[in-house]
Amino acid sequence: MANLKQIAAELSLSVTTVSRALKDGPEVHPSTIARVKEVAKRVGYVPNHHGFALKTGRTLTMTAIYPMETQDHLSDLLKIPLIEGMTLAARQAGYSMSIYSTTPDDDPVESVRRQLQARSTDGLIITRMVSSDPRVKLLLDQGMPFVAFGRTDLDVAYPYVDIDNEQIAYEATRQLMDKGCRRIALQLLVPGDQASAMRLSGYERAMAEAGIPIDQSLIGHGMFTMESSAAWFDRLLGSSDPPTGLACANELGLLGALHVLGRRGLVPGSDVHIVTRDSTRLARFLPARIGVHSVDMTGVGRMLVEVLERRITNPVGPVETILFKGQFDPGE
């Protein structure tokens, strides 16, 4: 198997220059980087990560702990853009990206402890943040570099990348009001998670500003698969005072709602106005008048890795906190 010395000898370069070139080092001329990579590819050079780990104590691996939705497999398709962004960014930074899949029933703290005990990663990405999330303090105490996808309400500095779910829900509610809606239904995802708490806060703020009392029966909690969304929204539409507007949690919640509207002979954008959050661009291909808040989840994934890589390199550096905004398309 080819090694750095063989590549260096063929190109009449030092081993150090070859090593830096393979890592796209800024101190190496681009033409030299291209020559080194061409030879490395031709001779089948593969980095010796095991040797690197023994020498430095680093694994060149990042791990994202990601709950999978075992009750509805289509829900996991919504995660693909985020995973794609993380994978591409990790590769560009010279790391492997490992996805540690858990089920909704697994203990999130225990999942982190397993990763700490295994010592098989240089840094963690944790997701699905909850109120006073104990994983943050655990990772800070253990000195493990990490970044959270989402926020928690602890009074401690920690790195995170998040989506401004409060502002998205606020804008969605205001947009529906601008269409004349006063009975506005709101979908919330996992009960107890911070993303749902932020969405509820944005909805409540918009309703308070408009002086509209909140009807708790219009607020739905659940995973909002297509089936659960359809069942919940069908119950609301069958009530004596049905909603005239709906703020959907995601694309699957939207599909369930559209299914019910079609079955009842109601027209979205006319009989019921809808605004949804969309991470996969699915909504733009639907033949319906729908307001959409799109979020660049691939970009979010890239940013998670970039923040984590900087944390691994400089654990005592600035604590980065980044908030992604949703881009609104009225669709009507």
N, C-alpha and C positions, 0 to 999 in steps of 0.2 A: 504494500500500500504506500502511495506517495506521501512524503512528508514535506515540511517547510524547507528543510535543508536542500532537498532535491530541486524544488522549485527555484530557490535562491541561486543554486549553482547553475541551472539552465539559463537563467536570466542575468547572471553576474550581478546579483543584488545581495544585500545582507539579509539574514533571516529576520531581523527586526523590521526592515522595510517591507518584506513580503507579508509579515504578520499584520503590520499596520495597513497595508494596501487591501488585504482581505477584509478588513473592518472599515473600509472607506475612510481611513484617517485623513483629516484635512491637511496634514503636513506632507502628504504624498501627492505627487502630480497626477492629475486624472489619467494621463496617458499611461503612466506606470501602473496605476490601479487596473486599467483595462488589460494591460499585458499580463499582469499577475493573475487576474481572474481567468483570462483565456487559457493560460497554461494549467492553472489549478483544475479547471473544468476538463481539459483534455486528458490530464493524467489521473483524474478521478480522486482528487484530494478531498478528504473528509476530515473536518476538525476533530481533534481528540478531546471531546468534552470531559471524559473521565479524568484524563491527565490534568486538564485545566482545573477541574473541581478539586483534585487532590492537592494541587499547588496553591490554589487561591481560596478554597473553601466555598466557592460559588458554583452553581449548577448551570448557569445560563438558561434557566427555566423560570417562567412566570406561570402562576396558576390562578385561574378564575374559578371561584366556587359558585356554581350556578344551579339553582333548583330547576328541575324539569317538571312539566305538568303532566304527571302520569295518568290523570283522569281525562285528558283531552289532548291528544298528540298534535293536533293542528296548532294548538297554542304555542308549541315550541318553535314553529316556523317563524314567529315574530322575533325570536332571539337571533336568527341567522345574521341579519345585518350587523348587530353588535359583535358577534363572534368573528365575523369576517374582518371587521375593523381592527379588533384586538390581534387577530392572527397575523394580518399583514404588517401592522406596526411592530409587533414583536419580532417578526422575521427581519424587518429592516433594521432593528436595533441589535440584531445578533442573538436573539433569544428564541427559545421554543415556547409556544403557548400551550399549556395544558388546561383542559377543561375538566374540573372535578364536579361531576354531576351528582346531585342529591335529589331526593324526593321531597315533596311538600311535608312529609311526616318526619323527616330527619331533623335532629336537633342542630340548629345552625352553629351554636357554640362548640358542640362536640365535633362538628365537621372541621372547624378551624383548629381545634386541639389536635386532631389527627394529622393535619398538615404540619403543624409545629413539631410534632413528635417525629414525623417522617423525615424532616430536614431535606426534602427533595426539591425545594423551590427557593428562589432568591427573593420572591415577593408575592403577595396575594392581592387579588381583586375580590372584594366581597360585595354582594348584591342583596337586594330586597331588605333594605334597612327598616328597622322598627324603632319605636320610641325607646329612648335610653338604651340603645343597642349595646349589649355587653361585649360584643366582639371587638369594639373599638378600644376599650380599656385593656382587654386581654392582649391585643396585638401591640399596643403601645407599651405595656408592661414588659412584654417579651422582646421588644426591640425588633420585631419583624417588620420590614418595609411593607406597606400596604397602601391601597387607595380604595375608597368606597364608591360604588356606583349608587349614589343617593346620599341623603343626609339623615342625621338623627339629632335629637334635641339635648345632647350632652354638652356641658359647659367645659369643653376641652377642644384644643386645636387638633385637627386631623385632616389629611388630604382627601378631597372628594371631587368627583365629577357628577353633576346632576342635571336634570331637566327641570325647567321652571314650570312644574305642574300647577302651581298655584295661579300663575299668570295665565297659563293656557285655559284653565277652568274659568277664571274670571272673564277672559276675553270671549270664550265660548258662550257664557251666560249672557254677557252684554250683547253679543251678536244676535242671540235668539230674542232678546228683548227688543232689539231694533227691528225685528221682523214682526213685532206685535205680540210675542209670546209672554204670558204671565204664569202659566202653569208649566214649569220647566222641570223635567226629570233629569236626574244626574246618576250616571253609573260610576261606582267606586269599585276598585279591585280588591286585593287581599285585605280583609279587615285587620286593622292594627298596624299596617305598614305606613311609612311616612309619606309615600307618594299619594296614597289615598287621603291622608290627613291634609296634605297640601291642596289637593283638588277640592276637598270639601271647604277648606278655608277660602279659596278663591271664589267658589260658588256663593258662599255665605256673604262675602264682602260685596259681590255684585248685587245680590238680592237686597242687602241692607241699604246700599246706596240708592236703589230704586224704590225703597219703601215697600217691598213685597214680602209678606210673611212667608216663612219657610214651612212647607208641608212635608213632614218627615216621611210620609208614605211615598213621596216622589224620589226619595234617595235610596238607591239599590246598592247593596253590598254583596260581593261574590266574585268569582273568577271571570264571569261573563264570557263564557264560551258561547258559540252560536246558539246552542240549545237553551242554556240558562238565560241568555239575553232575550231570546224569543219568548220564553215562558214568563219572565218578569214583565216585559213590555206589553205582552198580551193581556196580562192581568190589569195593568194600568189603563190600557185603552178600553177595557171592558168595564171600568168603574163609572160611577155616575158623574164624575168630574175629571175626565181624562186629560193628560198633558197635551199641550200644543207645541212643545219644544222638547228636544232631547240632546243632552251632552253625553256622547258615547265615550267610553273609556279607551277603546281600541277598535281595530278593524273587525275583530270577531264579534264584539258587541254590536257594531254597526250592521254586520250581515244578519245577525239574529233579528235586529229591529226591522230591517228592510223586509225580511221574510214575513214578519207579522203584518206589516203595512200592506204588502201585496196581497196577502190572504184576506185581509179585511177590505180590500178595494180602496185603500187610502193612498194618497200620492205624497211622497217626500218632497219638501220644498213648497207644498201647497196646503195640504191638510195638516201635516206635522213638519215642522222645520227641524233639521238635524245639523249638529256640528260634531265632528269626531276628531280624535287624535289618530294619526296614521304614521307608523314607522316603516311601512313596507311599500308605500305608494300604491297600494291596492285600491284605495278609494277613487283615485283619478280615472280608473278604468270602469267604474260602475256607471250605468246609464241612469243616474239619479242626481238631483240637485242637492248637494251636500256641502256644507262648509267644512273645511279641513285644516287642522293644525298639523303640519308635517314636521317631523323631527329627523335630523340626519344621524341615525343610529350608528352608521359606519363611522362617521366622524367622532361620535361619542366613544366608540370602542378604541379608535386610534388615540384619542386624548387620554383615556384611562391608562393605556400602556405607556404613553409618553410621560405622564405624571409619575407612574410607578418606576419607570427606568431612571428618572431623575432622583427619585427617593432612594433607590438602591445605590446609586452612585454617590449621593450626598445625603445620608440619613438625617443630618442636623441642618439641612438647608431650609429655605422658606417652605412653609406649609401651603401648598397650592389648593385653592378652591375655585372650581370653574362651573359656571351655570350656562347651560344651553337653552336658547329660546326657541319656541315653536314659530314657524312661519305660516301665517294664515292665508288661505285662499278661500274667498267667499263661495265659490262654486255655483252660485245662483245668479 
